[in-house]
């Protein structure tokens, strides 16, 4: 029954009612991605480094970085995300379907983690199912799942949710939270992506402020010390690897951040399509109120709603600080899913309903969202066909591109050819070949070979013997 609590149920027991409907929703939304090709960033992050034989230390340290004009190293340090690609590269090579399937599998696992956290929060089994299904079908979550190099968003969110559940512990006299696993999970979140740094305050917030039984929660002082040590390790490892601890080019001025938060709220509630800003803001606030009012009216509702709002701000901090790519919104989608679960728990607390029935009804209601995600993913897959064609064209002639010769790549108006160096390095398994770009052949340096792409084939024009240095 929905009113039953899951005190004695493990992860699989909590997940069982949701799992078949999760698989169905994910199949509807994500099957079009089987035709998608890699994003160019995938070659910079792991494909080219693995093909070129980078040593393990360099691969972990430099996979997400860039060199600044002064030669210093800046960017990101995401060793856990980098580690996940090593066995996949061995298994799949340059076949993107396997990596994409792993992204969808991790998304599924994150949805189940949201359901598990909901049960640790004291919500009913049926309400926990709602958390998993809402995150699975959310059309804004697809942006982090569909792009292979956006896997860090999914991992950081999943470990952040798991850390929060770890500090709460299972309900009942024998269920105890644990500080050590929580600290480890927070470190894993931080080593997945910078967003994971919010897991430290989030876990502490759940430990200190989430209402309900407190006997099983770890000692707050010990937890705080362990979380501080884990956070220090996460920050120190990044400082040691990077010359410049940076990555985001700018942040919004403080007065703009409330507007960023409202924009984010409109995106995750599905009201951003409304054309007029005042009407869109009103619709976003109304949608948030629709989810929040049942929570506020429940027992300890104000505390629950406050924690959910804090979780949404923390997990949405990337978009609030600097609205950027939509894959930033995966974390806020998870926070919204948990809020929906709290709302469902309040609405169904006095009703008898089997979790399986709740899962079936929820999946039916969410099917339009899954169809919308499917359309978004199909459009993305079609948009990657140009990259696939160029990659295959480079592969066909990579043996003709002598790495001891300087090469000039002629750019078309769309500058698709900017990716040719990465593709050549991947096919040759080496970073030896050197390239420059030009708008026309007259700009090519003397003695350089020319590479021209006509949309189907890459034409290789070696330098004439008399022009070779």
Secondary structure as UniProt FT lines:
FT   TURN            2..3
FT   TURN            7..8
FT   HELIX           11..30
FT   HELIX           31..35
FT   HELIX           40..42
FT   HELIX           43..47
FT   HELIX           48..52
FT   HELIX           56..62
FT   TURN            63..64
FT   STRAND          65..67
FT   TURN            69..70
FT   STRAND          73..75
FT   HELIX           79..92
FT   TURN            93..94
FT   HELIX           96..120
FT   TURN            121..122
FT   HELIX           125..137
FT   TURN            139..141
FT   HELIX           142..146
FT   HELIX           148..150
FT   HELIX           151..168
FT   TURN            173..174
FT   HELIX           179..190
FT   TURN            191..192
FT   HELIX           194..197
FT   HELIX           198..209
FT   TURN            215..216
FT   HELIX           220..241
FT   HELIX           254..269
FT   TURN            272..273
FT   HELIX           277..297
FT   TURN            299..300
FT   HELIX           301..315
FT   HELIX           317..321
FT   HELIX           326..329
FT   HELIX           330..348
FT   TURN            349..350
FT   HELIX           355..383
FT   HELIX           385..397
FT   HELIX           398..400
FT   TURN            403..404
FT   STRAND          407..410
FT   TURN            413..414
FT   HELIX           416..419
FT   HELIX           420..428
FT   STRAND          435..438
FT   HELIX           441..443
FT   TURN            446..447
FT   STRAND          449..453
FT   STRAND          458..461
FT   HELIX           465..467
//
